[in-house]
């Protein structure tokens, strides 16, 4: 092991993403690289040396397909070491990785494969390939589909379709050592399709240098070392997880463990005890709601000390950050915080030293309770088009209401209508095969239009709205729906929220109710929760509107929700109402509820849409 084995690998040394992998193997061959679960064997460890040996097999298999530098290959897998192996094999040959979401609809995946001209696809299992093959319209470019999981069904598909191979038989046993093609760092490394809330997804072109520069800059504000263990559960198809949960640990000599599934996340946190967690706000919001529910059932003699622990812990945090003076509560914070925080942090494994939240706004109340009880949550901000990180809160300068400080080398500018513009080495090359869309967002001098409204204060960036997501009421008042949706969504009764009212005289909301919270709420109002009619009972609507009114008490008078549509059917990627990055497809949700929405604004009682969302087109 070389003397500098634990030091972050400079981007100038790595040059490319495959060069980063090769250099990490060279510097620390025996150190833990990845931990993953194998059915029947339990948790298994892989060293960097072992990863290099396996990557050589994938590289040789890809090389045998007769691909040329710049050709595109796609990966549709759950997070696992094979995702990394295939990606590194791809990059080492100068090929371009096109990541796909495992839960995306087959027709969306087919569009991406055809638009990017993918020639080789690595896919999880036979069932996914069968569904995808039905959606493919005889793509001329796709010459090979490799099924990772061996099964009789996979073998049968391979026997009848010359394009299909099972990975176990496709990978050579004795390949030459892993090598890396000497590429220009500005060469294209990946095309990541953004799942827009309207229209077809666009392929974001990112170079090796785009991503490496972003990782190196992030490490200056977000300290990571060889003793850290990341828990990876956000999809690697998303640039937040790929950059911050894959390439960043590799550069910093940290290890990564792969959660089995989101449903098993609580168990995996206990088993793996990670030190770093990268998540979306919903993870923290759900835990916060569970804490609130359990606390509400406890006697006041427990609730009061808990509230005091949060208040004193928060004051201590502000004092240490230099944003508040001394207060008598600081005397009890060191005693109260461990008493109440230990059990909560134990749910996250007990060793978590920092959590990063990105992908959507983190409610300040949620950040406050975790920070007060001893878990630093750092909110960040970025776009796929920026590789993706633009800003993040440092631990010693953490303002949860903000999305942090810009990374070194990234310039920010506030343009027309308070739009945030970004320029830096992390900004994309453009959209694949879409120069018109590129020209709309990327100026000739490198400034990228984010579409987000923002302000900069004391070096911190604050996102204040979205240019395309402002509702203008018929009286001219402008309402940012995201702010209202966040406030309403803080109530555990509501799992998903969408506020509407563009061009109307008042606001309404489409609400997906929490399946556990709805039954007791309905019974408390004398209704049978199992009867669909209960969801559009006038009295239950009045009760919910009163509840929303209290949640929105801090908003202006015109920003009040006056009508609601209730549902128990969640919006999902499968039914087409969420994008692959879990953003609401607002137009599709409105279209799905078209009859009920029309009734809302005709002065009629909204009717319940009974057809299951997953059956909608």
DRENRO-613790 format. One line per field, with one value per residue (C-alpha): residue number from 1; y, z, x. Coordinates in nm, 4 decimals. Each point is the difference from the previous one (the first is absolute). Layout:
kolmar (NUM; ...)
c2 (Y; ...)
c3 (Z; ...)
c1 (X; ...)
***
This chain:
kolmar (1; 2; 3; 4; 5; 6; 7; 8; 9; 10; 11; 12; 13; 14; 15; 16; 17; 18; 19; 20; 21; 22; 23; 24; 25; 26; 27; 28; 29; 30; 31; 32; 33; 34; 35; 36; 37; 38; 39; 40; 41; 42; 43; 44; 45; 46; 47; 48; 49; 50; 51; 52; 53; 54; 55; 56; 57; 58; 59; 60; 61; 62; 63; 64; 65; 66; 67; 68; 69; 70; 71; 72; 73; 74; 75; 76; 77; 78; 79; 80; 81; 82; 83; 84; 85; 86; 87; 88; 89; 90; 91; 92; 93; 94; 95; 96; 97; 98; 99; 100; 101; 102; 103; 104; 105; 106; 107; 108; 109; 110; 111; 112; 113; 114; 115; 116; 117; 118; 119; 120; 121; 122; 123; 124; 125; 126; 127; 128; 129; 130; 131; 132; 133; 134; 135; 136; 137; 138; 139; 140; 141; 142; 143; 144; 145; 146; 147; 148; 149; 150; 151; 152; 153; 154; 155; 156; 157; 158; 159; 160; 161; 162; 163; 164; 165; 166; 167; 168; 169; 170; 171; 172; 173; 174; 175; 176; 177; 178; 179; 180; 181; 182; 183; 184; 185; 186; 187; 188; 189; 190; 191; 192; 193; 194; 195; 196; 197; 198; 199; 200; 201; 202; 203; 204; 205; 206; 207; 208; 209; 210; 211; 212; 213; 214; 215; 216; 217; 218; 219; 220; 221; 222; 223; 224; 225; 226; 227; 228; 229; 230; 231; 232; 233; 234; 235; 236; 237; 238; 239; 240; 241; 242; 243; 244; 245; 246; 247; 248; 249; 250; 251; 252; 253; 254; 255; 256; 257; 258; 259; 260; 261; 262; 263; 264; 265; 266; 267; 268; 269; 270; 271; 272; 273; 274; 275; 276; 277; 278; 279; 280; 281; 282; 283; 284; 285; 286; 287; 288; 289; 290; 291; 292; 293; 294; 295; 296; 297; 298; 299; 300; 301; 302; 303; 304; 305; 306; 307; 308; 309; 310; 311; 312; 313; 314; 315; 316; 317; 318; 319; 320; 321; 322; 323; 324; 325; 326; 327; 328; 329; 330; 331; 332; 333; 334; 335; 336; 337; 338; 339; 340; 341; 342; 343; 344; 345; 346; 347; 348; 349; 350; 351; 352; 353; 354; 355; 356; 357; 358; 359; 360; 361; 362; 363; 364; 365; 366; 367; 368; 369; 370; 371; 372; 373; 374; 375; 376; 377; 378; 379; 380; 381; 382; 383; 384; 385; 386; 387; 388; 389; 390; 391; 392; 393; 394; 395; 396; 397; 398; 399; 400; 401; 402; 403; 404; 405; 406; 407; 408; 409; 410; 411; 412; 413; 414; 415; 416; 417; 418; 419; 420; 421; 422; 423; 424; 425; 426; 427; 428; 429; 430; 431; 432; 433; 434; 435; 436; 437; 438; 439; 440; 441; 442; 443; 444; 445; 446; 447; 448; 449; 450; 451; 452; 453; 454; 455; 456; 457; 458; 459; 460; 461; 462; 463; 464; 465; 466; 467; 468; 469; 470; 471; 472; 473; 474; 475; 476; 477; 478; 479; 480; 481; 482; 483; 484; 485; 486; 487; 488; 489; 490; 491; 492; 493; 494; 495; 496; 497; 498; 499; 500; 501; 502; 503; 504; 505; 506; 507; 508; 509; 510; 511; 512; 513; 514; 515; 516; 517; 518; 519; 520; 521; 522; 523; 524; 525; 526; 527; 528; 529; 530; 531; 532; 533; 534; 535; 536; 537; 538; 539; 540; 541; 542; 543; 544; 545; 546; 547; 548; 549; 550; 551; 552; 553; 554; 555; 556; 557; 558; 559; 560; 561; 562; 563; 564; 565; 566; 567; 568; 569; 570; 571; 572; 573; 574; 575; 576; 577; 578; 579; 580; 581; 582; 583; 584; 585; 586; 587; 588; 589; 590; 591; 592; 593; 594; 595; 596; 597; 598; 599; 600; 601; 602; 603; 604; 605; 606; 607; 608; 609; 610; 611; 612; 613; 614; 615; 616; 617)
c2 (0.0000; 0.3342; 0.2774; 0.2158; -0.2820; 0.1795; 0.3391; 0.1085; -0.0685; 0.3303; 0.0358; 0.0869; -0.3399; -0.1966; 0.1909; -0.2210; -0.1877; -0.3323; 0.1498; 0.0796; -0.3645; -0.1292; 0.2412; -0.1006; -0.3661; 0.0881; 0.2021; -0.2217; -0.3470; -0.1817; 0.2579; -0.0510; 0.1380; -0.1343; -0.1973; -0.1677; -0.2636; -0.3418; -0.2216; -0.3030; 0.1467; 0.3264; 0.3151; -0.0399; 0.2275; 0.0867; 0.1587; 0.2415; -0.2714; -0.2369; 0.2720; 0.0548; -0.3706; -0.0202; 0.3236; -0.1578; -0.2727; 0.2551; 0.2030; -0.2979; -0.1005; 0.3490; 0.0131; -0.3206; 0.1775; 0.2014; 0.3395; 0.3245; 0.2877; 0.2181; -0.2772; -0.0053; -0.2880; -0.0027; -0.1423; -0.0843; -0.1523; 0.0493; 0.1470; -0.2725; -0.0585; -0.1124; 0.3505; 0.1339; -0.2777; 0.0550; 0.3774; -0.0184; -0.2507; 0.2325; 0.3086; -0.1784; -0.0728; 0.3560; -0.1009; 0.2087; -0.1201; 0.0588; -0.0742; -0.1147; -0.0142; -0.3482; 0.1171; 0.2135; -0.0982; -0.2226; 0.2524; 0.2708; -0.2309; -0.0980; 0.3659; 0.0642; -0.3048; 0.1083; 0.3694; -0.0622; -0.2869; -0.2468; -0.3075; -0.2092; -0.0180; -0.1595; -0.0773; -0.1476; -0.3010; -0.1871; 0.1578; 0.3531; -0.0920; -0.1659; 0.3129; 0.2261; -0.2115; 0.0403; 0.3794; 0.0155; 0.0919; -0.2095; 0.2162; -0.0304; 0.0926; -0.2433; -0.3025; -0.1565; -0.0329; -0.1560; -0.1348; 0.0150; -0.2479; -0.3612; -0.1906; -0.2538; 0.2853; 0.1913; -0.3082; -0.0569; 0.3584; -0.0335; -0.3220; 0.1643; 0.3541; 0.0386; 0.3441; -0.1390; -0.1420; -0.0896; 0.1769; -0.3174; -0.1373; 0.3357; 0.0853; -0.1610; -0.1953; 0.1066; 0.3545; 0.2142; 0.2476; 0.3048; 0.2879; 0.3530; 0.1649; 0.3345; 0.2450; 0.3749; 0.0917; 0.2098; -0.3118; -0.0963; -0.2417; -0.0345; 0.1042; 0.0342; 0.0438; 0.2464; -0.1049; 0.3262; 0.0699; 0.0699; -0.1346; -0.2494; -0.0313; 0.1732; -0.1640; 0.2016; -0.0426; -0.0016; -0.0399; -0.1713; 0.3433; 0.1261; -0.2725; -0.0201; 0.3750; -0.0150; -0.2806; 0.1755; 0.3283; -0.1728; -0.1561; 0.3464; 0.0739; -0.3517; -0.1868; -0.3755; -0.2407; -0.3647; -0.0777; 0.0935; -0.2497; 0.1260; -0.1655; 0.0062; -0.0287; 0.2900; -0.1303; 0.0210; 0.1125; 0.3353; 0.2303; 0.0872; -0.3595; -0.0642; 0.2997; 0.0266; -0.3663; -0.1725; 0.2158; 0.2164; -0.2922; -0.1452; 0.3221; 0.0310; -0.3639; -0.0662; -0.3197; -0.0457; -0.2467; -0.0731; -0.0140; -0.2934; 0.2156; 0.3078; -0.2265; -0.1609; 0.3272; 0.0056; -0.3494; 0.0790; 0.3150; -0.2126; -0.2715; 0.2233; 0.2994; 0.2522; 0.3277; 0.1929; -0.0020; 0.1749; 0.0189; 0.1924; 0.2039; -0.2555; -0.2444; 0.2509; 0.1240; -0.3516; -0.0571; 0.3412; -0.0923; -0.3292; 0.1840; 0.2494; -0.2781; -0.1926; 0.3144; 0.0985; -0.3277; 0.0576; 0.1838; 0.3666; -0.0876; -0.1484; 0.2511; 0.3035; -0.1132; -0.1077; 0.3460; 0.1509; -0.2275; 0.1199; 0.3660; -0.0151; -0.2093; 0.2484; 0.2917; -0.1848; -0.0577; 0.3692; 0.0979; -0.2296; 0.1297; 0.3548; 0.1102; 0.0420; 0.1098; -0.1900; -0.1134; -0.1863; -0.2916; -0.0749; -0.1374; -0.2823; -0.0801; -0.2381; -0.1980; -0.0011; -0.0524; -0.3435; -0.1154; 0.0547; 0.0023; -0.3325; -0.2120; 0.1948; -0.0157; -0.3700; -0.0499; 0.1282; -0.2503; 0.1880; 0.1088; 0.2568; 0.3139; 0.1920; -0.0205; 0.1833; 0.0894; 0.0883; -0.0376; 0.2047; 0.2646; -0.1211; 0.1393; 0.2186; -0.1520; -0.3457; 0.1166; 0.1822; -0.3005; -0.2274; 0.2637; 0.0852; -0.3654; -0.0465; -0.0934; 0.2612; 0.0085; 0.1920; 0.1199; 0.0377; 0.1015; -0.0983; -0.1099; -0.2916; 0.2666; 0.0988; -0.3498; 0.0645; 0.1924; 0.3797; 0.0704; -0.1694; 0.1111; -0.0590; -0.1544; 0.3072; 0.2481; -0.1808; 0.2095; -0.2576; 0.2525; 0.0472; -0.2472; 0.0889; 0.1642; -0.0429; -0.2473; 0.1483; 0.0864; 0.0427; 0.3472; 0.1107; 0.2892; 0.1200; 0.0816; 0.1206; -0.0919; -0.1006; -0.3056; -0.1711; -0.0353; -0.2271; -0.0244; -0.2346; -0.3106; -0.2192; 0.1434; -0.2465; -0.0054; 0.0222; -0.2197; -0.3054; 0.0518; 0.3067; 0.3241; 0.2033; -0.1045; 0.0603; 0.3517; 0.0795; -0.0658; 0.0317; 0.3336; 0.0274; 0.1264; -0.3035; 0.1298; -0.2641; 0.1075; -0.2158; 0.0976; 0.0478; 0.3343; 0.0791; 0.2558; 0.0087; 0.1246; -0.0030; -0.2504; -0.2451; -0.0901; -0.0036; -0.1482; 0.2108; -0.1443; -0.1543; 0.2121; -0.2523; -0.0940; 0.3249; 0.0005; 0.3280; 0.0347; 0.1817; 0.3038; 0.0201; -0.1313; -0.2318; -0.3121; -0.2392; -0.3403; -0.1767; 0.2078; -0.0798; -0.3663; -0.0254; 0.1560; -0.2291; -0.3056; 0.0511; -0.1441; -0.3827; -0.0345; 0.1051; -0.2131; 0.1983; 0.3485; 0.2059; 0.3529; 0.1354; 0.3151; 0.1503; 0.2688; -0.0843; 0.2095; -0.2266; -0.2854; -0.3681; -0.3046; -0.3613; -0.2057; -0.3593; -0.1090; -0.2100; -0.3537; -0.0325; 0.3448; -0.0019; -0.2755; 0.1579; 0.3444; -0.1252; -0.1881; 0.3080; 0.1733; -0.2856; -0.1426; -0.3443; 0.0335; -0.3023; 0.1624; 0.2035; 0.2404; 0.1136; 0.1677; 0.2535; 0.0483; 0.3775; -0.0091; -0.1717; 0.2579; 0.2820; -0.1604; -0.0383; 0.3550; 0.1269; -0.2102; 0.1449; 0.3510; -0.0429; -0.1341; 0.3050; 0.2578; 0.1759; 0.0512; 0.3000; -0.0034; -0.0707; -0.3120; -0.2084; -0.3364; 0.0026; -0.3338; -0.3444; -0.3289; -0.3009; -0.3278; -0.3050; -0.0936; 0.1192; 0.1695; -0.2155; -0.0503; -0.3105; 0.1827; 0.2857; 0.2693; 0.0347; 0.0398; -0.2437; 0.2533; 0.0001; 0.3413; 0.0457; 0.0161; 0.2821; -0.0016; -0.3751; 0.0123; 0.2744; -0.1958; -0.3114; 0.1942; 0.2081; -0.0649; 0.0715; 0.3124; 0.1302; -0.0577; 0.1926; 0.3129; -0.0382; 0.0331; -0.3681; -0.2565; -0.1660; -0.3556; -0.2756; -0.1553; -0.3674; -0.1498; -0.1044; 0.2272; -0.2880; -0.0757; 0.3490; 0.0618)
c3 (0.0000; -0.1029; 0.2597; -0.1502; -0.0190; 0.2194; -0.1668; -0.2463; -0.3561; -0.1861; -0.3137; -0.1878; 0.0914; -0.0777; -0.3263; -0.0732; 0.2099; -0.0948; 0.0843; 0.3457; 0.0445; -0.1166; 0.2278; 0.3004; -0.0668; -0.0249; 0.3215; 0.2295; -0.1536; 0.3254; 0.1514; 0.0114; -0.3090; 0.0057; 0.2307; -0.1459; 0.0905; -0.1652; 0.0539; 0.2032; 0.0953; 0.1695; -0.0209; -0.2143; -0.0349; -0.3134; 0.0032; -0.2649; -0.1348; -0.0361; -0.1730; -0.2461; -0.0803; -0.0619; -0.2023; -0.2343; -0.0852; -0.0833; -0.2041; -0.2082; -0.0576; -0.1197; -0.2188; -0.1732; -0.1253; -0.2560; 0.1424; -0.0943; 0.2240; 0.0646; -0.0463; 0.2587; 0.2343; 0.2616; 0.3486; 0.1619; 0.3388; 0.3658; 0.1957; 0.0259; -0.0697; -0.3550; -0.0731; 0.0825; -0.1866; -0.3192; 0.0244; 0.0517; -0.2809; -0.2246; 0.0917; -0.0283; -0.3679; -0.0805; -0.0239; 0.1376; 0.2857; -0.0260; 0.3422; 0.0171; 0.2897; 0.1019; 0.0801; -0.3107; -0.2435; -0.2895; -0.2644; 0.1621; 0.0097; -0.3625; -0.1019; 0.1733; -0.1591; -0.3433; 0.0437; 0.1218; -0.2395; 0.2726; -0.1335; 0.3158; 0.2924; 0.3391; 0.1642; 0.3383; -0.0849; -0.2612; 0.0982; -0.0565; -0.3363; -0.1096; 0.0844; -0.1652; -0.3143; -0.0526; 0.0109; -0.2321; -0.3576; -0.1778; 0.1057; -0.2615; 0.2405; 0.2884; -0.0799; 0.3454; 0.3131; 0.2961; 0.2821; 0.3341; 0.2033; -0.1146; -0.0127; -0.2218; -0.1479; -0.0857; -0.1591; -0.2046; -0.1262; -0.0957; -0.1878; -0.2164; -0.0472; -0.1453; 0.1621; 0.3515; 0.2170; 0.3675; 0.1809; 0.1485; -0.3488; -0.1570; 0.2412; -0.0725; 0.2728; -0.0632; -0.1381; -0.0316; 0.2859; 0.0249; -0.2112; -0.0692; -0.3397; 0.0003; -0.0668; -0.0034; 0.3359; -0.2008; -0.1806; 0.0484; 0.2924; 0.0420; -0.1317; 0.2848; -0.0997; 0.2108; 0.0552; -0.0639; 0.1543; -0.3522; -0.3381; -0.0914; 0.2176; -0.1198; 0.0011; 0.2065; -0.1335; 0.2732; -0.0531; 0.2235; 0.1015; 0.0798; 0.2598; 0.1356; 0.0554; 0.1836; 0.2268; 0.0794; 0.0762; 0.2207; 0.2090; 0.0952; 0.1773; 0.0932; 0.1842; -0.0625; 0.0983; -0.0007; 0.3187; -0.1585; -0.1171; -0.2326; -0.0251; -0.3599; -0.0688; -0.2288; -0.3586; -0.1643; -0.3093; 0.1799; -0.0155; 0.3714; 0.1011; -0.2836; 0.0703; 0.3783; 0.0844; -0.2544; -0.1508; 0.3105; 0.2405; -0.2624; -0.0177; 0.3815; 0.0813; 0.1745; -0.0294; -0.1211; 0.1151; -0.2103; 0.1705; -0.1032; -0.0651; 0.1289; 0.1826; 0.1861; 0.0618; 0.3744; 0.0415; -0.2176; 0.1969; 0.3132; -0.1632; -0.1877; 0.2352; -0.2657; 0.0823; -0.3035; -0.1457; -0.3193; -0.0266; -0.1225; 0.2492; 0.0031; 0.1977; 0.2791; -0.0222; 0.0513; 0.3036; 0.1351; -0.0385; 0.1837; 0.2853; 0.0156; 0.0007; 0.2770; 0.2023; -0.0267; 0.1678; 0.2941; 0.3217; 0.0402; 0.2410; -0.3025; -0.2653; 0.1981; 0.0619; -0.3647; -0.1169; 0.2400; -0.1389; -0.3533; 0.1008; 0.2020; -0.2655; -0.2683; 0.2073; 0.0542; -0.3742; -0.0760; 0.2716; -0.1389; -0.3502; 0.1244; -0.0802; 0.3561; 0.3372; 0.3252; 0.1594; 0.3261; -0.2012; -0.1140; 0.3490; -0.0398; -0.3679; 0.0542; 0.2454; -0.1838; -0.3562; 0.0534; 0.2072; -0.2820; -0.3038; 0.0594; -0.0674; -0.3151; -0.1381; 0.0825; -0.2549; -0.2573; 0.1087; 0.2890; -0.1819; -0.2428; 0.0190; -0.2885; -0.2367; -0.3290; -0.1315; -0.3629; -0.2914; 0.1568; 0.2709; 0.3559; 0.2399; 0.2543; 0.2899; -0.0950; -0.0244; 0.3297; 0.2067; -0.1295; 0.0292; 0.3526; 0.1016; -0.1345; -0.3703; -0.2381; -0.3084; -0.2853; -0.2668; -0.3472; -0.3438; -0.3543; -0.3396; -0.2259; -0.2384; 0.2595; 0.0736; 0.2349; 0.3077; -0.0048; 0.3723; 0.3396; 0.3617; 0.1750; 0.3472; 0.1651; -0.1948; -0.0269; -0.0597; -0.0563; -0.1624; -0.2720; -0.2484; 0.1027; -0.1496; -0.3655; -0.0596; -0.0815; -0.3679; -0.0491; -0.0804; 0.0838; -0.1429; 0.0543; -0.3337; -0.1180; 0.2190; 0.2714; -0.2019; 0.1166; -0.2648; 0.0515; -0.1700; 0.0718; -0.1023; 0.1084; -0.2513; -0.2652; -0.3628; -0.1126; -0.0726; -0.2209; -0.3527; 0.1166; -0.0878; 0.0291; 0.3614; 0.0710; -0.1379; 0.2194; 0.3247; -0.0770; -0.1074; -0.2293; 0.2867; 0.2155; 0.2251; 0.0661; 0.0686; 0.2903; -0.0167; 0.3775; 0.1731; 0.2677; 0.2175; 0.1398; 0.3540; 0.2000; -0.2412; 0.0304; -0.2770; 0.0610; -0.2521; 0.0087; -0.2784; -0.3419; -0.3101; -0.1614; 0.3211; 0.0996; 0.0118; -0.1059; 0.1352; -0.1950; 0.2240; -0.1000; 0.3281; -0.0444; 0.2115; 0.0135; 0.0324; 0.1276; 0.3185; 0.0731; -0.0860; 0.2405; 0.2804; -0.0602; -0.0457; 0.3480; 0.1330; 0.0218; -0.1317; -0.3463; -0.1904; -0.3264; -0.0720; -0.3107; 0.0151; -0.3109; -0.1015; -0.3056; -0.1374; 0.2575; 0.2732; 0.2823; 0.0786; 0.0254; 0.0897; -0.1095; 0.3052; 0.0258; 0.3540; 0.2171; 0.0136; 0.3741; 0.1008; -0.2049; 0.1840; 0.3485; -0.1501; -0.1886; 0.3003; 0.2182; -0.2382; 0.0003; -0.3365; -0.1222; -0.1385; -0.2266; -0.1855; -0.3062; 0.0609; 0.3220; -0.2051; -0.1414; 0.3012; 0.0425; 0.3729; -0.0406; -0.2642; 0.2390; 0.2739; -0.2295; -0.1324; 0.3605; 0.0646; -0.3063; 0.1038; 0.3258; -0.1887; -0.2299; 0.2710; -0.0741; -0.3698; -0.1482; 0.0021; -0.3721; 0.0385; 0.1575; -0.1225; -0.0324; -0.1663; 0.0045; -0.1885; 0.2165; -0.1089; 0.1511; -0.3227; 0.0151; -0.2916; -0.1238; -0.2839; -0.1045; -0.0555; -0.1747; 0.2542; 0.1308; -0.1980; 0.0522; 0.2394; 0.2034; -0.1157; -0.0477; -0.3601; 0.0722; -0.3348; 0.0101; 0.3519; -0.1063; -0.3128; 0.2068; 0.2278; -0.2850; 0.0848; 0.3692; -0.0707; -0.2374; 0.2691; 0.2544; -0.2075; -0.1133; 0.3512; -0.0010; 0.2605; -0.1166; -0.1072; 0.0992; -0.2786; 0.0761; -0.2669; 0.1433; -0.1055; -0.1087; -0.2719; -0.1463; -0.3191)
c1 (0.0000; 0.1470; 0.0563; -0.2745; -0.2526; -0.2535; 0.0277; -0.2675; 0.1100; 0.0416; -0.2101; 0.3182; 0.1456; -0.3145; -0.0688; -0.3031; -0.2548; 0.1574; 0.3369; -0.1387; -0.1006; 0.3390; 0.1858; -0.2102; 0.0818; 0.3690; 0.0032; -0.2062; -0.0503; -0.0856; -0.2339; -0.3753; -0.1665; -0.3572; -0.2285; -0.3072; -0.2555; 0.0060; -0.3023; 0.0984; 0.3386; -0.0860; 0.2098; 0.3123; 0.3029; 0.1951; 0.3445; 0.1206; 0.2284; -0.2955; -0.1999; 0.2836; 0.0187; -0.3740; -0.0034; 0.2558; -0.2540; -0.2673; 0.2462; 0.1030; -0.3618; -0.0891; 0.3103; -0.1127; -0.3145; 0.1969; -0.0940; 0.1712; 0.1096; -0.3035; -0.2573; -0.2773; -0.0788; -0.2763; -0.0402; -0.3339; 0.0865; -0.0736; 0.2910; 0.2624; 0.3715; -0.0834; -0.1309; 0.3462; 0.1794; -0.1973; 0.0357; 0.3760; 0.0431; -0.1997; 0.2007; 0.3346; -0.0743; -0.1047; -0.3655; -0.2872; -0.2210; -0.3761; -0.1555; -0.3620; -0.2454; -0.1100; -0.3528; -0.0451; -0.2727; 0.1069; -0.1053; 0.2145; 0.3015; -0.0599; -0.0044; 0.3331; 0.1632; -0.1132; 0.0781; 0.3551; 0.0720; 0.0977; 0.1828; 0.0370; -0.2408; 0.0624; -0.3359; -0.0924; -0.2142; -0.1996; -0.3313; 0.1261; 0.1480; -0.3241; -0.2026; 0.2540; 0.0251; -0.3752; 0.0377; 0.3014; -0.0818; 0.2628; 0.2964; 0.2717; 0.2805; -0.0570; 0.2108; 0.0372; -0.2164; 0.1803; -0.2168; 0.1800; -0.2043; 0.0242; -0.3273; -0.1776; -0.2035; 0.3195; 0.1557; -0.3149; 0.0039; 0.3664; -0.0754; -0.2668; 0.1355; 0.3514; 0.0308; -0.0378; 0.2766; 0.0056; 0.2836; 0.1474; 0.0656; 0.0889; 0.2831; 0.3388; 0.1772; 0.3615; 0.0102; 0.3109; 0.0604; -0.2252; 0.1264; -0.1194; -0.0041; 0.1813; -0.2814; -0.0398; -0.1630; -0.2480; -0.1240; -0.3616; -0.0420; -0.3743; -0.3392; -0.2488; -0.3608; -0.1921; -0.3569; -0.1754; -0.3394; -0.1257; 0.1110; 0.2690; 0.3105; 0.3166; 0.3422; 0.2480; 0.3552; 0.2651; 0.3727; 0.2555; 0.1276; -0.3515; -0.0482; 0.3553; 0.0164; -0.3327; 0.1181; 0.3276; -0.1769; -0.2595; 0.2752; 0.1241; -0.3311; -0.1072; 0.2740; 0.0233; 0.2758; 0.1086; -0.1935; -0.3319; -0.2590; -0.2738; -0.3387; -0.1199; -0.3714; -0.0929; 0.0167; 0.3407; -0.1873; -0.0426; 0.3031; -0.0210; 0.0643; 0.2418; 0.2202; -0.0285; -0.0569; 0.2265; 0.2742; 0.0505; 0.0668; 0.2334; 0.1978; 0.0072; 0.0915; -0.3325; -0.2063; -0.3574; -0.2631; -0.3077; -0.3372; -0.2158; -0.3063; -0.1771; -0.2449; 0.2905; 0.1817; -0.0714; 0.1472; 0.3010; 0.0775; 0.0192; 0.2108; 0.2444; 0.0298; 0.1059; 0.1716; -0.1287; -0.3491; -0.1096; -0.3748; -0.2992; -0.2073; -0.2801; 0.2182; 0.0553; -0.3587; -0.1380; 0.2215; -0.0998; -0.3683; 0.0519; 0.1679; -0.2870; -0.2614; 0.1730; 0.0541; -0.3659; -0.0932; 0.2356; -0.0877; 0.0807; 0.2823; 0.1812; -0.1114; 0.1105; 0.3618; 0.0240; -0.1074; 0.2515; 0.2731; -0.0751; -0.0109; 0.3215; 0.1750; -0.0977; 0.1273; 0.3265; 0.0297; -0.0542; 0.2483; 0.2705; -0.0688; 0.0551; -0.3557; -0.1307; 0.1316; 0.0191; -0.3280; -0.0764; -0.1433; 0.3548; 0.0648; -0.2510; 0.0494; 0.2968; -0.2132; -0.3336; 0.1210; 0.1611; -0.2964; -0.2480; 0.2253; 0.1710; -0.3082; -0.0849; 0.3523; 0.0103; -0.2777; 0.2480; 0.2657; 0.1569; 0.3178; -0.1391; 0.2119; -0.1543; -0.2941; -0.0381; -0.3436; -0.0564; -0.2370; -0.2807; -0.0440; 0.0532; -0.2645; 0.1847; -0.1977; 0.1267; 0.3609; -0.0301; -0.1076; 0.2772; 0.2702; -0.1150; 0.0196; 0.3515; -0.0175; 0.1407; -0.2214; 0.1566; -0.2373; 0.1425; -0.1193; 0.0775; -0.1221; 0.0784; 0.1331; 0.2638; 0.1362; -0.1999; 0.1201; -0.0132; 0.0022; -0.0016; 0.0034; 0.3320; -0.0261; 0.1538; -0.2151; -0.3313; -0.3118; -0.2757; -0.2345; 0.2612; 0.1431; 0.3519; 0.3030; 0.0959; 0.2801; 0.3400; 0.0304; -0.3753; -0.1315; -0.3536; -0.1990; -0.3557; -0.1621; -0.3378; -0.2974; 0.2486; 0.1066; 0.3170; 0.2708; 0.3006; 0.3371; 0.2888; 0.1953; -0.2917; -0.2480; -0.1133; 0.1121; -0.3631; -0.3008; 0.0520; -0.1353; -0.1907; 0.1817; -0.3204; -0.0544; 0.3690; -0.0163; -0.3005; 0.1876; 0.3725; 0.1416; 0.3002; 0.2183; -0.0793; -0.2785; -0.2668; -0.3575; -0.1224; -0.3683; 0.0101; -0.0451; 0.2536; 0.1725; 0.3516; 0.0515; 0.3245; 0.1502; -0.2897; -0.2404; -0.3747; -0.2432; -0.3149; -0.2136; -0.0255; -0.0554; -0.2311; -0.1798; -0.1653; -0.3784; -0.1565; -0.3521; -0.2691; 0.0479; 0.3677; 0.1389; 0.2985; 0.0313; 0.3010; -0.1721; 0.3130; 0.0005; -0.3635; 0.0499; 0.2914; -0.2026; -0.2990; 0.2212; 0.1461; -0.3274; 0.0293; -0.3560; 0.1181; 0.2496; -0.0067; -0.1275; -0.0571; -0.1416; -0.1736; -0.1830; 0.1715; -0.2326; -0.2661; -0.1534; 0.1194; 0.2354; -0.0858; 0.2083; 0.0223; 0.0964; 0.1195; -0.0814; 0.2270; -0.1376; 0.0691; -0.1235; -0.3214; -0.1988; 0.0106; -0.0642; -0.3047; -0.1394; 0.0440; -0.2411; -0.2493; 0.0973; 0.1021; 0.3579; -0.0521; -0.2883; 0.1132; -0.2860; 0.1676; 0.2715; -0.2429; -0.2236; -0.0679; 0.0689; 0.3373; 0.0931; -0.0862; 0.2091; 0.2985; -0.0311; -0.0008; 0.3100; 0.1719; -0.1023; 0.1923; 0.3020; -0.0031; -0.0612; 0.3289; -0.0829; -0.1832; -0.3783; -0.0281; 0.2198; -0.2740; -0.1225; -0.3793; -0.0785; 0.1647; 0.0054; 0.0849; 0.1567; 0.1643; 0.1803; 0.3626; 0.1697; 0.2843; 0.2443; -0.1915; -0.3263; 0.1778; -0.0876; 0.3568; 0.3185; 0.2853; 0.1520; -0.3232; -0.1215; -0.3735; -0.1167; -0.2409; -0.1759; -0.0552; -0.1422; -0.2398; -0.0955; -0.0586; -0.2369; -0.1450; -0.3647; 0.0488; 0.2054; -0.2657; -0.2619; 0.2048; -0.0161; -0.3599; -0.1322; -0.0931; 0.0876; 0.3242; -0.0541; 0.2367; 0.2010; -0.0312; 0.2223; 0.3355; 0.2834; 0.2138; -0.2553; 0.0264; 0.1907)
***
